[in-house]
Amino acid sequence: MVTSVPVGAASGTVSISIDGVAKNTPANFTVLSELVTRSVSNLFAPQTGGQGQGEISGEFTKFSFETGAETTSETDWDIAFRGTTIAVNGGVETGTNDEPIRNGEGAAALVDGIFSEVNSVDGLTFTQDAGAAFAIPSGSDNGWYNYNFMTNLVTPIPGKVLVFRTHDGRYAKVEILSYYENAPVNPDGFTTPSRYYTFNFVYNPNEGETTLAAN
């Protein structure tokens, strides 16, 4: 049996062929878009203050999984970075300086596992930003990174996968690879420019679909 669907269509007539005999039948169907797999390099997330230099402040760098790029939109952003802090476009303001307004459905879950093997959001518990707390916990060993005060290095924790619900209810997973410009193998915590994110992500653009298994 061979079943064919009109190219580019979201509904219409399906053609079914059995032993050379074809029959057209009306049917409702959905043609899913392919999952998006990309790498992002040197997404700059500056901040002022911190580490004895006064209160942390400065605008967050907002990112859209749909476009795979930084955005200045007040509404169509999914996650936002400032220093080591990551915000989601969902929940309420945490009270930190200069944070973006949440106006979406965004949320996050931290998963222990291998990036390529986190293939679905089913069964995960998602958290939104809330008063005095980010969905991705801040601080060394609390969320996505470890900070070594002796070497002044911020290092992604191996086996930590960040799974996000986007501002419009889609899903994505992220693997942070580096916090330093050009992602050097052996950055120097005192001289290598920091707050430059390099990460891989997989994004499912299909509404209501929970798989993150990239081909």
Residue frames as qw, qx, qy, qz and C-alpha x, y, z in Angstrom:
[[0.000, 0.889, 0.458, 0.000, 0.00, 0.00, 0.00],
 [0.410, 0.110, 0.011, 0.906, 1.29, 3.46, -0.89],
 [0.089, -0.862, -0.466, 0.180, -0.17, 6.58, 0.71],
 [0.418, 0.222, 0.108, 0.874, 0.63, 10.00, -0.73],
 [0.120, -0.799, -0.406, 0.427, -0.11, 13.45, 0.65],
 [0.407, 0.840, 0.150, 0.326, -0.11, 16.64, -1.46],
 [0.605, 0.049, -0.207, 0.768, 3.23, 18.43, -1.07],
 [0.096, 0.178, -0.146, 0.968, 3.00, 21.47, 1.22],
 [0.490, -0.469, -0.398, -0.618, -0.62, 20.81, 2.18],
 [0.144, -0.219, 0.710, -0.654, -2.02, 20.73, 5.70],
 [0.557, 0.250, 0.665, -0.430, -5.35, 19.18, 4.72],
 [0.470, 0.434, -0.412, -0.649, -7.13, 17.83, 1.68],
 [0.945, 0.149, -0.055, -0.285, -7.33, 14.53, -0.20],
 [0.402, -0.513, 0.752, 0.096, -5.06, 11.58, 0.49],
 [0.738, 0.385, -0.426, -0.355, -4.32, 9.17, -2.35],
 [0.625, -0.342, 0.690, -0.127, -4.09, 5.49, -1.37],
 [0.632, 0.449, -0.527, -0.348, -2.77, 2.93, -3.86],
 [0.662, -0.259, 0.684, -0.165, -3.12, -0.83, -3.27],
 [0.613, 0.092, 0.736, 0.273, -1.83, -3.25, -5.91],
 [0.214, 0.084, 0.520, 0.823, -1.96, -0.52, -8.53],
 [0.131, -0.696, -0.623, -0.333, -5.53, 0.52, -7.74],
 [0.188, 0.086, -0.275, 0.939, -5.70, 4.12, -6.53],
 [0.239, -0.737, -0.617, -0.139, -8.42, 5.70, -4.44],
 [0.114, 0.377, -0.191, 0.899, -8.71, 9.30, -3.29],
 [0.451, -0.620, -0.640, 0.053, -10.27, 9.95, 0.08],
 [0.106, -0.816, 0.082, -0.562, -10.87, 13.19, 2.01],
 [0.762, -0.325, -0.422, 0.369, -8.83, 13.29, 5.19],
 [0.200, -0.954, 0.135, -0.179, -7.62, 15.67, 7.84],
 [0.877, -0.060, -0.133, 0.457, -3.91, 15.52, 8.39],
 [0.195, -0.958, 0.159, 0.139, -1.05, 17.65, 9.66],
 [0.786, 0.436, -0.179, 0.400, 2.27, 17.92, 7.88],
 [0.598, -0.748, -0.016, 0.288, 4.92, 18.47, 10.56],
 [0.302, 0.883, -0.337, 0.126, 7.92, 20.69, 10.08],
 [0.813, 0.128, -0.434, 0.367, 11.34, 19.17, 10.63],
 [0.595, -0.739, -0.111, 0.296, 13.10, 19.77, 13.93],
 [0.322, 0.884, -0.214, 0.264, 15.72, 22.51, 13.81],
 [0.842, -0.368, -0.019, 0.393, 19.26, 21.63, 14.92],
 [0.347, 0.846, -0.102, 0.391, 21.75, 24.48, 15.20],
 [0.669, -0.276, -0.260, 0.640, 24.86, 25.73, 16.94],
 [0.012, -0.974, -0.099, -0.204, 25.23, 29.28, 18.25],
 [0.721, 0.003, -0.192, 0.666, 28.63, 30.88, 18.78],
 [0.316, 0.011, -0.158, 0.936, 29.67, 33.93, 20.78],
 [0.251, -0.757, -0.466, -0.383, 26.25, 35.12, 21.93],
 [0.283, 0.260, -0.407, 0.829, 27.40, 38.03, 24.08],
 [0.495, -0.690, -0.505, -0.154, 25.67, 38.45, 27.45],
 [0.328, 0.351, -0.379, 0.791, 27.40, 41.36, 29.20],
 [0.469, -0.773, -0.427, -0.001, 26.66, 42.70, 32.65],
 [0.150, 0.646, -0.343, 0.665, 27.92, 45.47, 34.88],
 [0.532, -0.559, 0.377, -0.513, 28.71, 45.03, 38.56],
 [0.983, -0.111, -0.130, -0.071, 29.11, 41.82, 40.50],
 [0.846, 0.031, -0.240, 0.476, 32.20, 40.29, 42.15],
 [0.476, -0.513, -0.227, 0.678, 32.62, 43.24, 44.49],
 [0.209, 0.072, 0.304, 0.927, 31.92, 45.83, 41.78],
 [0.358, 0.114, 0.155, -0.914, 28.45, 46.84, 42.93],
 [0.675, 0.279, 0.545, -0.413, 24.97, 45.57, 42.06],
 [0.349, 0.070, 0.790, 0.499, 24.62, 43.49, 38.92],
 [0.408, 0.671, 0.272, -0.556, 22.77, 45.34, 36.18],
 [0.046, 0.373, -0.648, -0.663, 22.48, 45.73, 32.42],
 [0.754, 0.245, -0.076, -0.604, 20.03, 44.54, 29.80],
 [0.717, -0.072, 0.693, 0.017, 19.61, 40.84, 29.11],
 [0.170, 0.344, -0.689, -0.615, 20.49, 39.44, 25.68],
 [0.733, 0.201, 0.425, -0.491, 17.26, 37.90, 24.38],
 [0.026, -0.266, 0.877, 0.399, 17.20, 34.86, 22.09],
 [0.765, 0.229, 0.090, -0.595, 14.55, 33.27, 19.85],
 [0.548, -0.120, 0.816, 0.142, 14.63, 29.56, 19.02],
 [0.639, 0.634, 0.418, -0.124, 12.35, 30.16, 16.03],
 [0.422, 0.889, -0.177, -0.015, 14.88, 32.44, 14.34],
 [0.907, -0.042, -0.093, 0.408, 17.95, 30.91, 15.97],
 [0.415, 0.424, -0.086, 0.800, 19.28, 34.37, 16.76],
 [0.174, -0.297, -0.435, 0.832, 19.38, 37.25, 19.20],
 [0.011, -0.671, -0.580, -0.463, 16.27, 39.42, 19.19],
 [0.056, 0.071, -0.299, 0.950, 15.27, 42.83, 20.51],
 [0.442, -0.435, -0.544, -0.565, 11.55, 41.97, 20.47],
 [0.309, -0.339, 0.497, -0.737, 9.69, 42.64, 23.69],
 [0.810, -0.025, 0.253, -0.528, 7.42, 39.64, 23.12],
 [0.925, 0.314, -0.176, -0.124, 8.90, 37.10, 20.67],
 [0.189, 0.598, -0.736, 0.254, 11.82, 35.97, 22.82],
 [0.862, -0.196, -0.450, -0.127, 12.23, 32.62, 24.55],
 [0.766, -0.443, -0.197, 0.423, 15.30, 32.85, 26.81],
 [0.156, 0.929, -0.126, 0.311, 17.59, 35.71, 27.81],
 [0.822, -0.083, -0.260, 0.500, 21.17, 35.82, 29.08],
 [0.015, -0.913, 0.214, -0.347, 23.11, 38.20, 31.33],
 [0.187, -0.598, 0.743, -0.234, 26.40, 36.99, 32.72],
 [0.063, 0.088, -0.994, 0.015, 25.77, 33.47, 33.99],
 [0.396, 0.293, 0.608, -0.623, 22.04, 34.11, 34.51],
 [0.084, -0.141, -0.779, -0.605, 19.41, 32.72, 32.13],
 [0.405, 0.236, 0.417, -0.779, 15.81, 33.98, 32.18],
 [0.168, 0.305, 0.880, 0.322, 12.75, 32.47, 30.48],
 [0.251, -0.120, -0.187, -0.942, 9.84, 34.32, 28.91],
 [0.604, -0.414, -0.602, -0.318, 7.31, 32.99, 31.35],
 [0.540, -0.435, -0.552, 0.463, 6.31, 33.58, 34.95],
 [0.137, -0.976, -0.164, -0.050, 6.97, 36.88, 36.69],
 [0.301, 0.769, -0.375, 0.421, 9.87, 39.23, 37.31],
 [0.776, -0.189, -0.487, 0.354, 12.39, 38.01, 39.89],
 [0.365, -0.915, -0.102, 0.141, 13.27, 41.48, 41.16],
 [0.666, -0.204, 0.231, 0.679, 16.74, 41.63, 39.61],
 [0.041, 0.681, -0.089, -0.726, 17.82, 44.85, 37.90],
 [0.269, 0.525, -0.461, -0.662, 16.97, 45.49, 34.25],
 [0.351, 0.059, 0.930, 0.096, 15.29, 42.13, 33.61],
 [0.217, -0.088, -0.580, -0.780, 12.92, 41.73, 30.64],
 [0.607, 0.008, 0.301, -0.736, 9.14, 41.66, 31.10],
 [0.181, 0.034, 0.977, 0.105, 7.67, 38.15, 30.90],
 [0.551, 0.292, 0.070, -0.779, 4.68, 37.90, 28.59],
 [0.589, 0.255, -0.668, -0.377, 4.87, 34.33, 27.26],
 [0.930, -0.243, -0.070, -0.267, 4.42, 30.70, 28.28],
 [0.517, 0.549, -0.611, 0.239, 8.15, 30.04, 28.71],
 [0.779, -0.546, 0.250, -0.181, 9.49, 27.60, 31.31],
 [0.368, 0.609, -0.700, 0.065, 12.54, 25.40, 31.90],
 [0.939, -0.319, 0.094, -0.092, 13.60, 21.99, 33.18],
 [0.011, 0.708, -0.706, -0.013, 17.12, 20.83, 34.04],
 [0.984, 0.058, -0.040, -0.165, 17.82, 17.28, 32.92],
 [0.382, -0.595, 0.693, 0.142, 20.77, 15.07, 33.84],
 [0.848, 0.276, 0.452, 0.026, 21.69, 13.11, 30.75],
 [0.435, -0.118, 0.534, 0.716, 23.35, 13.08, 27.35],
 [0.263, 0.436, -0.062, -0.858, 22.15, 15.80, 24.98],
 [0.349, 0.179, -0.714, -0.580, 21.53, 13.42, 22.08],
 [0.255, -0.200, -0.945, 0.035, 19.51, 11.09, 24.33],
 [0.168, 0.409, 0.510, -0.738, 17.09, 13.69, 25.73],
 [0.054, 0.129, 0.754, 0.641, 14.48, 13.00, 23.08],
 [0.276, -0.616, -0.617, -0.405, 11.17, 14.10, 24.61],
 [0.122, -0.386, 0.341, -0.848, 9.73, 16.52, 27.15],
 [0.741, -0.367, -0.413, -0.381, 7.18, 13.95, 28.32],
 [0.794, -0.386, -0.410, 0.229, 7.40, 13.46, 32.06],
 [0.429, 0.167, -0.248, 0.852, 9.47, 16.58, 32.72],
 [0.231, -0.806, -0.470, 0.277, 8.47, 19.17, 35.31],
 [0.370, 0.518, 0.128, 0.760, 8.77, 22.71, 33.98],
 [0.347, -0.651, -0.375, 0.561, 9.35, 25.77, 36.15],
 [0.268, 0.826, 0.211, 0.449, 8.82, 29.43, 35.33],
 [0.302, 0.267, -0.332, 0.853, 10.73, 32.43, 36.64],
 [0.450, -0.727, -0.512, -0.083, 9.26, 33.62, 39.93],
 [0.223, -0.929, 0.119, -0.270, 9.81, 36.20, 42.64],
 [0.350, -0.758, 0.547, -0.057, 13.49, 36.05, 43.70],
 [0.635, -0.192, 0.736, 0.134, 14.13, 32.83, 41.73],
 [0.416, 0.478, -0.520, -0.573, 14.96, 31.97, 38.13],
 [0.954, 0.098, 0.015, -0.283, 13.70, 28.74, 36.57],
 [0.808, 0.303, -0.346, 0.368, 17.36, 27.89, 35.83],
 [0.605, -0.760, -0.116, 0.205, 18.90, 28.26, 39.30],
 [0.314, 0.846, -0.306, 0.304, 21.78, 30.71, 39.58],
 [0.493, -0.705, 0.490, -0.142, 25.03, 30.09, 41.44],
 [0.236, 0.494, -0.832, -0.095, 27.83, 27.57, 41.08],
 [0.094, 0.030, -0.994, 0.048, 26.68, 23.93, 40.84],
 [0.377, 0.317, 0.579, -0.650, 23.02, 24.96, 41.21],
 [0.643, 0.603, 0.130, -0.454, 22.13, 25.16, 37.54],
 [0.843, 0.536, -0.017, 0.032, 24.19, 24.82, 34.38],
 [0.496, 0.678, -0.383, 0.385, 27.73, 25.77, 35.48],
 [0.766, -0.475, -0.204, 0.383, 30.51, 25.42, 38.02],
 [0.158, 0.921, -0.185, 0.306, 32.60, 28.39, 39.14],
 [0.829, -0.160, -0.235, 0.483, 36.16, 27.79, 40.35],
 [0.150, -0.988, -0.019, 0.019, 37.23, 30.84, 42.37],
 [0.639, -0.497, 0.365, 0.459, 40.88, 29.75, 42.28],
 [0.454, 0.074, 0.585, 0.667, 41.06, 29.81, 38.48],
 [0.250, 0.457, 0.105, -0.847, 38.16, 32.27, 37.99],
 [0.142, 0.065, -0.802, -0.577, 36.66, 29.87, 35.44],
 [0.675, 0.184, 0.320, -0.639, 32.99, 29.30, 34.63],
 [0.069, 0.219, -0.919, -0.320, 32.60, 25.79, 33.21],
 [0.735, -0.068, -0.248, -0.628, 29.42, 24.10, 31.95],
 [0.570, -0.275, 0.722, -0.280, 28.55, 21.06, 34.08],
 [0.214, 0.180, -0.869, -0.408, 28.88, 17.91, 31.94],
 [0.148, -0.289, -0.945, -0.033, 25.60, 16.06, 31.47],
 [0.135, 0.524, 0.478, -0.691, 23.36, 19.06, 32.19],
 [0.123, 0.343, 0.664, 0.653, 20.75, 19.55, 29.48],
 [0.180, 0.309, 0.310, -0.881, 18.50, 22.60, 29.57],
 [0.087, 0.423, 0.827, 0.361, 15.02, 21.92, 28.20],
 [0.097, 0.219, 0.164, -0.957, 12.76, 24.88, 27.49],
 [0.264, 0.682, 0.680, 0.042, 9.14, 25.56, 26.72],
 [0.289, 0.198, 0.214, 0.912, 9.18, 28.58, 24.44],
 [0.161, 0.163, 0.249, -0.941, 7.14, 31.75, 24.75],
 [0.616, 0.138, -0.222, -0.743, 4.50, 30.27, 22.41],
 [0.839, -0.134, 0.371, -0.374, 4.41, 26.73, 23.81],
 [0.826, 0.418, -0.379, 0.009, 6.91, 24.91, 21.59],
 [0.813, -0.537, 0.185, 0.125, 9.90, 22.99, 22.98],
 [0.525, 0.721, -0.405, 0.204, 13.69, 23.12, 22.69],
 [0.853, -0.453, -0.001, 0.260, 16.74, 21.62, 24.34],
 [0.225, 0.907, -0.300, 0.189, 20.11, 23.31, 24.87],
 [0.886, -0.214, -0.077, 0.403, 23.65, 22.10, 25.54],
 [0.020, -0.980, 0.197, 0.011, 25.96, 24.91, 26.68],
 [0.897, 0.233, -0.125, 0.355, 29.51, 24.29, 25.48],
 [0.553, 0.040, -0.179, 0.813, 31.44, 27.39, 26.52],
 [0.174, -0.897, -0.333, 0.232, 31.19, 30.73, 28.34],
 [0.374, -0.614, 0.269, 0.641, 34.25, 32.20, 26.63],
 [0.443, 0.741, -0.174, -0.474, 34.84, 33.98, 23.34],
 [0.537, 0.516, -0.614, -0.261, 35.49, 31.56, 20.47],
 [0.945, -0.226, 0.047, -0.231, 35.04, 28.60, 22.86],
 [0.282, 0.631, -0.711, 0.128, 38.73, 27.84, 23.56],
 [0.802, -0.109, -0.587, 0.021, 39.53, 24.36, 24.84],
 [0.621, -0.337, -0.430, 0.562, 41.55, 25.78, 27.74],
 [0.013, 0.867, 0.139, 0.479, 40.35, 29.31, 28.54],
 [0.394, 0.045, -0.480, 0.783, 42.22, 31.49, 31.01],
 [0.235, -0.736, -0.630, 0.074, 39.77, 32.72, 33.62],
 [0.299, -0.695, -0.121, 0.643, 41.68, 35.97, 34.07],
 [0.102, -0.433, 0.398, 0.802, 42.45, 36.95, 30.47],
 [0.084, 0.238, 0.834, 0.492, 40.05, 35.18, 28.08],
 [0.344, -0.090, -0.040, -0.934, 36.99, 37.36, 27.29],
 [0.059, 0.219, 0.948, -0.225, 33.95, 35.86, 29.01],
 [0.394, 0.480, 0.454, -0.639, 30.14, 36.03, 28.82],
 [0.434, 0.400, -0.526, -0.612, 30.20, 34.72, 25.24],
 [0.744, -0.002, 0.594, -0.306, 27.88, 31.71, 25.03],
 [0.364, 0.301, -0.758, -0.449, 28.46, 28.85, 22.61],
 [0.541, 0.020, 0.729, -0.420, 25.72, 26.22, 22.62],
 [0.127, -0.075, -0.863, -0.483, 23.89, 23.60, 20.60],
 [0.469, 0.169, 0.488, -0.717, 20.11, 23.46, 20.44],
 [0.018, -0.236, -0.889, -0.393, 17.30, 21.41, 18.97],
 [0.319, 0.207, 0.253, -0.890, 13.95, 23.15, 18.45],
 [0.173, 0.370, 0.897, 0.169, 10.61, 21.57, 17.63],
 [0.119, 0.039, -0.108, -0.986, 8.52, 24.18, 15.75],
 [0.385, -0.299, -0.738, -0.467, 5.36, 22.07, 15.77],
 [0.439, -0.364, 0.262, -0.779, 2.59, 23.09, 18.15],
 [0.865, -0.217, 0.148, -0.427, 1.66, 20.35, 20.60],
 [0.889, 0.259, -0.357, 0.123, 4.60, 18.11, 19.64],
 [0.594, -0.765, 0.242, -0.068, 6.88, 17.00, 22.47],
 [0.933, 0.049, 0.095, 0.344, 9.65, 15.13, 20.70],
 [0.049, -0.921, 0.330, 0.199, 13.21, 16.51, 20.65],
 [0.776, -0.124, 0.547, 0.288, 14.76, 13.58, 18.80],
 [0.287, 0.762, -0.316, -0.486, 16.73, 15.16, 15.97],
 [0.939, 0.344, 0.027, -0.003, 17.53, 13.08, 12.90]]
